[in-house]
Amino acid sequence: MKEMTAKEVELLVNEGKVLDIIDVREVDEVAAGKIPAAVNIPLGLVEFRMHELDKSKEYIMVCRSGGRSGRAAQFLEGQGFDVINMAGGMLSWEGKVK
């Protein structure tokens, strides 16, 4: 499984790169703040909403600390998606939140 640090993702966001970020935290966790471009798909719904994703894109998976996003990344990778886990999750995120 590929991984990036929160700092690496933040640098790409600050450079204006268009990233496909999926936040797999629960709705109440996301309400406290998420990466502005991130789409919320709680971990328990990833399997049921993966039809919304495009296999030609690369997705960065995010959660609170990196564990749930790692599980989501492994699952999606097994389904043929190109995914990267953001190691350390939102606990390591120092960038802007929405």
Secondary structure, 3 states (H helix, E strand, C coil): CEEEEHHHHHHHHHCCCCCEEEECCCHHHHHCCCCCCCEECCHHHHHHHHHHCCCCCEEEEECCCCHHHHHHHHHHHHCCCEEEEEECHHHCCCCCCC
